[in-house]
Amino acid sequence: MNGELSDDMLLAAIARGQREALEALYDRFERLVYSFAYRVTGDVSHAEEIVQDVFVKVWRQAHAYNPALGKVSTWLLTIARRSAIDLHRRERRQQHESGDELFSVLPDHAPTPDRVAEQRDLRSRLRQALAKLPEEQRQVVEWMYFQGYTQNEIAERLGWSLGTVKSRARLAMQKLRDELQSVGWEVEGRG
């Protein structure tokens, strides 16, 4: 089944309760979702928990997927992003509720001074690169990545078509990637 059906067709089959379609979708996208979740959390068990959460939500909410709003992979990564945010909030709430004794048993994952300096430099260069973008592109990037809006929400709020938002986001990301690479930063991304 995995190679036979498109992503959209698999989701339609999942919405009809076909478990083998979920297995095929999992086989297709598990690595993508896991690598995204690991990049966000930096923790293997958290990444695995997010992957599980994503595919449970897919099973329960496959009927809610709308192909007109974007690719299946984008939808899955949006679910993963929200799951990571929820996980982070749960952990913060648990730490707050349990008090300081929790901190004595947690391993120290504080970044090294070199890593802190590298992150500070990257943030500075990213701010400079963002400032060079045209206003509409900068606004889309800021709303998507710093305020958590979906492309659909941005389109609705600004009265633009979804295609316009996607186009401006894609152009902005390419310009940011090019700008950061021009100053020696290795940037992951689609070519």
C-alpha positions in Angstrom: 0.0 0.0 0.0 2.9 2.4 0.8 4.0 3.1 -2.7 0.6 2.8 -4.3 -1.3 5.7 -2.8 -0.5 9.4 -2.7 -0.2 11.1 0.7 -3.7 12.6 0.3 -5.2 9.2 -0.6 -3.6 7.7 2.5 -5.1 10.3 4.7 -8.5 9.7 3.1 -8.1 6.0 3.8 -7.1 6.7 7.4 -10.2 8.9 7.8 -12.2 5.8 6.8 -10.5 3.8 9.5 -8.0 1.8 7.5 -5.1 0.9 9.8 -2.8 -0.2 7.0 -3.0 3.3 5.5 -1.8 4.7 8.9 1.0 2.2 8.9 2.0 3.3 5.3 1.8 7.0 6.2 3.9 6.3 9.3 6.5 4.4 7.2 6.6 7.4 4.9 6.9 10.2 7.4 8.2 8.9 10.7 11.8 9.9 10.0 10.8 13.4 9.0 8.6 13.9 12.1 11.2 12.4 14.4 14.1 14.5 13.0 12.0 17.6 13.3 10.9 16.7 16.9 14.5 15.9 17.9 15.8 19.2 16.4 13.1 21.1 18.4 13.5 19.2 21.7 17.1 17.9 21.6 15.9 14.8 23.5 15.4 11.3 22.1 12.5 10.3 24.4 10.7 13.6 23.8 11.1 13.2 20.1 9.7 9.7 20.2 6.8 10.9 22.4 6.0 13.6 19.8 6.1 11.1 16.9 3.7 8.9 18.8 1.4 11.9 19.6 1.5 13.0 15.9 0.4 9.7 14.5 -2.3 9.2 17.2 -3.7 12.6 16.2 -3.5 11.7 12.6 -5.5 8.6 13.3 -8.1 10.6 15.2 -8.2 13.7 13.0 -7.4 12.5 9.5 -10.9 13.7 8.4 -9.8 17.3 9.3 -6.9 17.4 6.8 -7.6 19.8 3.9 -5.3 19.3 0.9 -6.1 22.8 -0.2 -4.2 24.2 2.8 -0.9 22.5 2.1 1.0 19.2 1.8 0.5 16.3 4.2 4.1 16.7 5.3 3.4 20.3 6.3 0.3 19.3 8.2 2.3 16.6 10.1 5.0 19.0 11.0 2.4 21.5 12.2 1.0 18.8 14.5 4.5 18.0 15.6 5.3 21.6 16.4 2.1 22.0 18.4 2.8 18.7 20.2 6.3 20.0 21.1 4.8 23.2 22.5 2.3 21.2 24.5 5.1 19.0 25.9 7.2 22.0 26.8 4.2 23.6 28.6 3.4 20.4 30.5 7.0 20.1 31.6 7.2 23.7 32.8 3.9 23.3 34.6 5.2 20.2 36.3 8.4 21.8 37.3 6.6 24.8 38.7 4.2 22.5 40.7 6.9 20.2 42.1 9.2 23.0 43.2 13.0 23.1 43.4 13.6 19.5 44.4 13.1 18.5 40.8 16.1 20.5 39.7 18.4 18.5 42.0 17.7 15.3 40.0 17.7 16.8 36.5 20.9 16.4 34.5 22.6 19.7 33.6 22.0 20.3 29.9 23.1 23.9 30.0 24.8 25.0 26.8 28.5 25.5 26.9 29.9 29.1 26.7 30.9 28.4 23.1 27.4 27.3 22.2 25.9 30.3 23.9 28.2 32.6 21.9 27.4 30.8 18.7 23.7 31.1 19.3 24.0 34.8 20.2 25.9 35.3 16.9 23.3 33.4 14.9 20.5 35.4 16.5 22.3 38.7 15.7 22.9 37.6 12.1 19.3 36.4 11.7 18.0 39.8 13.0 20.2 41.5 10.4 19.0 39.2 7.7 15.4 39.7 8.7 15.8 43.5 8.6 16.9 43.2 4.9 13.7 41.5 3.8 10.9 43.4 2.2 8.2 44.3 4.8 5.6 41.8 3.7 8.1 38.9 3.7 9.5 39.9 7.1 5.9 40.1 8.5 5.1 36.6 7.2 8.2 35.1 8.7 7.8 36.9 12.1 4.1 35.8 12.3 4.9 32.2 11.4 8.0 31.5 13.4 7.9 34.0 16.3 4.2 34.3 16.9 3.1 30.8 15.9 0.5 31.7 13.2 -0.3 29.2 10.5 -0.1 30.3 6.9 -3.8 30.1 6.6 -4.3 32.3 9.7 -1.9 34.9 8.3 -3.8 34.9 5.0 -7.0 35.5 6.9 -5.6 38.2 9.1 -4.0 40.1 6.3 -6.6 39.5 3.7 -4.2 37.8 1.3 -4.6 34.6 -0.6 -3.0 31.5 0.9 -0.8 31.4 -2.3 0.5 34.9 -1.6 1.4 34.0 2.0 3.2 30.8 0.9 5.0 32.6 -1.9 6.2 35.3 0.4 7.3 32.8 3.1 9.2 30.8 0.5 11.0 33.8 -0.9 11.8 35.1 2.6 13.2 31.8 3.7 15.4 31.5 0.6 16.7 35.1 1.1 17.4 34.3 4.8 19.1 31.1 3.9 21.2 32.9 1.2 22.1 35.7 3.6 23.2 33.4 6.4 25.2 31.2 4.0 26.9 34.3 2.6 28.4 35.0 6.0 29.5 31.4 6.5 26.6 29.8 8.3 25.6 26.3 7.2 21.9 26.3 6.8 19.7 23.2 6.4 16.9 23.5 4.0 15.4 22.6 0.7 17.3 23.6 -2.4 
